Structures are given as structure tokens and as C-alpha cells.
């Protein structure tokens, strides 16, 4: 707001992206909390039938990707890019944020580095993540029903043995590998579009390496 090298137009743009980022981020957080606090077996079944997986990705766009989008827009404002370049940067940042959140969800069902112990913190908290919802869709009726029962019961999730049963069901579903593949495909597709607009440079190579390592961190499930 006071930097002498910024124009009034740039300051206004910064205020706008900051304001929008806060609103979108809080809206995404509110959705996440709502689903977690109101997940019951009956309501969960209705949500899944109403494209819950797709809505969770939209929630990730609001909750997780908003910071990446705001950063991309800020860089474009400082660089004085064309609208086309700014649009490409924002689109890539948005997709990267969603893909990162999916890979972060996957980590919840992998052994903790150095200990070999399974964490399962998302399931323990009753959170509706993309990985868990995809597992519910991929499992057969009996296993899906059991995972839904565990997810929707505070009592069952507090029992370590039952929690590990739920973790095993998510792993059994194939959701971890499928979601990782979806995240990588999503990011690669976004990079291809981004790369057509933004010319080659050393920072672009560094960005590519950074984002690839970010999404591949933790190894394959």
C-alpha cells in the first residue's frame, strides 16, 4: 500500500487479489468444516450421488489453491505481463494447488517417514477428502459401507484398531494410486497449456522442477 515503486493501479490490483483470496479461502474452509461436522451415513450417501468428488475438488480450488493463485497474480502485476500470460499463470497455479492438496491427502494413508507407522489423520478426524471419497466409490458395497460407517462415527474412529481397519480399506480400494495419477495428469495438462503461452527461461525450468518434486514428494503409494 505504500511502496514508492508501485503505481496506484498496481496497488488497487493487489488489494483486489488479497481480498478475493481471503474470501475464497474462507469459503473453502467453511465447506470443509461443514462436510466434516455433518457427515452422517445417510447424508454422505446423498452427497456422493450428487457429485461429491467433483465438489471437493472445487473446495480445494477455494481452500488450497487460492494462495497459489494470489501469488501468481501478484507476480504478473509486478512483471507487467499481458492479460494472456496472466490468465495462463493463474490457471496453472489453480490446478497446481488442487493437485497438491490431492497428493497431501494421499500422504495421510502412507507410512510416516522414519517410523513405518500409518497416520490416517484425515480419517481419524472424519474429514471428507478426495482420496476417501474416491475410495468409497471404488470399493465394493460391503467394504464401502464399512468405510462409510467408520468415517461417520466418532466412537469408531477413536478406536486404533478400527481406525487401522479404515486405513486398510482406503489402501485396498486403489484410491491412492488412482488419485496420484489423476493429480499428476491434471498438473501435466495444465503445464502443457501454460508452457505454450510463457516463453522458455531459467525460472520456468526451476518452476517445472519445483512443482514436479512437490507433487512427487513421498514416493508412490
FENLIN-V198693 format. One record per residue. PSI is psi in degrees with one decimal (* if undefined). Layout:
PSI
PSI
This chain:
-19.5
-2.9
128.5
-20.8
0.8
140.7
165.6
-36.8
-41.8
-41.3
-42.6
-41.5
-41.4
-43.4
-41.1
-48.1
-33.2
-45.8
-48.9
-40.4
-43.0
-43.2
-47.7
-42.0
-43.4
-34.5
-43.1
-41.8
-38.8
-41.0
-45.6
-47.1
-40.9
-49.4
-39.8
-43.8
-22.1
15.2
109.9
157.4
-43.4
-46.6
-36.2
-41.7
-40.7
-41.4
-42.7
-40.5
-17.8
39.7
47.7
-40.2
-43.8
-37.7
-32.6
-38.6
-37.7
-38.2
-39.7
-36.9
-40.8
-50.8
-47.5
-43.0
-16.6
-40.0
-41.2
-40.8
-44.8
-39.9
-43.1
-44.0
-39.0
-43.3
-40.5
-36.0
-45.8
-37.1
-13.9
43.6
168.9
158.8
-34.4
-44.9
-42.0
-42.3
-41.4
-41.6
-43.4
-42.3
-42.3
-43.1
-39.5
-48.1
-39.7
-41.8
-41.9
-46.7
-38.6
-41.8
-36.7
-45.6
-32.0
-37.7
-39.6
-40.2
-25.8
-19.0
15.9
155.9
140.7
129.7
130.5
-20.3
-28.7
-1.8
145.0
136.4
-61.7
33.0
-33.6
-44.4
-40.6
-32.1
-4.2
25.1
139.8
92.2
165.3
-39.5
-43.7
-42.7
-39.6
-36.2
-42.8
-34.8
-31.3
-28.7
157.1
170.8
-42.2
-48.6
-37.3
-40.1
-39.7
-42.4
-39.4
-39.6
-43.5
-45.6
-37.0
4.9
113.2
-38.6
-47.7
-38.7
-22.0
-15.1
117.8
-39.0
-43.5
-38.0
-44.3
-32.1
-42.5
-41.4
-43.5
-35.9
-40.9
-43.3
-41.2
-32.1
-22.4
6.4
-35.8
-49.6
-39.8
-42.9
-36.9
-43.5
-41.1
-43.4
-44.0
-41.6
-41.8
-47.8
-40.4
-40.3
-40.0
-37.7
-40.2
-44.1
-42.6
-41.9
-25.1
-25.6
-42.5
121.6
160.6
144.7
163.9
-43.7
-32.9
-40.5
-43.4
-40.1
-42.9
-45.7
-42.6
-46.8
-33.7
-45.0
-37.0
-43.8
-22.3
-1.2
131.9
-9.5
-179.1
148.8
*
